Amino acid sequence: MTNQVTTTIKVLHTGRNRNTVFWRGILVAPAFIFLATFSTSTWSEGSDTGIGAAGVVFIPTVLALLFRKKYPSFVLTFNHAVLELGTRVFAYLFLLNDDYPSIERNPNVAIIFPDVEGGAKLKRGKYPAWAGEIVLGSFAYWNRVQGYMLLLVTDEYPTFRLK
């Protein structure tokens, strides 16, 4: 079994509800607002708190993993529910299925976490070289865009490569 998070969405190709397609952006707004309340960017924009709702959960989780070597089960359940809700919202918004994104579980959209045995199987793995190259390339691209767009230090349009 893989040690990664897997996503399962039953995509509907036939028998679709055509009446809601145009209105989905409006229909999904309440679920999206509910989901956004768990985002750090919701609370940290322009405020001095900086932590937000997700930070309240993130910091104790990191501390529990570091010092107790155990992933708190209530936090794992909460994180699973929020990730699954976000997937249901975007599956509905991007027309993958017609099930309105309820805050209750839906068998057509599932997120499966690997068994981490309370954090005992988690280890501080090495940073893969390929991942470092992607992150470095992303920073390099972003700096080229900043130099062109905001800092106005060049008039050459930034290239779309990662190096």
C-alpha angles and dihedrals in degrees: 000000000000121000094223136093111266126205124208121189122171100219115208115221100168137034093034127171102246094181095072100044096090093044100045094103089059096037093053094049097095092050091045092050090049090050093046091059088072094054122101092218090060092065105026099060106110095338128114095224092077095176104077128180095305092051090057088061098034101056097051090045093054091047092049091050093048100044107023096028088223131115107224107244094218091054092048090052091047093048091048092051094048093047092048092048090051090051091050091050094051094041088056094042094049092048097247091133140358098233110118108237102254121183087240122085119274122203091214093063117043137166116199119200120205116250104265095172093229092313095305091116093049116101136176097261126197117267104252114240092228091054091050090052091052093049092046091048091049091053091048092050092046091051091051089052091047091049091051101037108030110014094041093212094135138029094205112108110242117256120240096236127107098233 
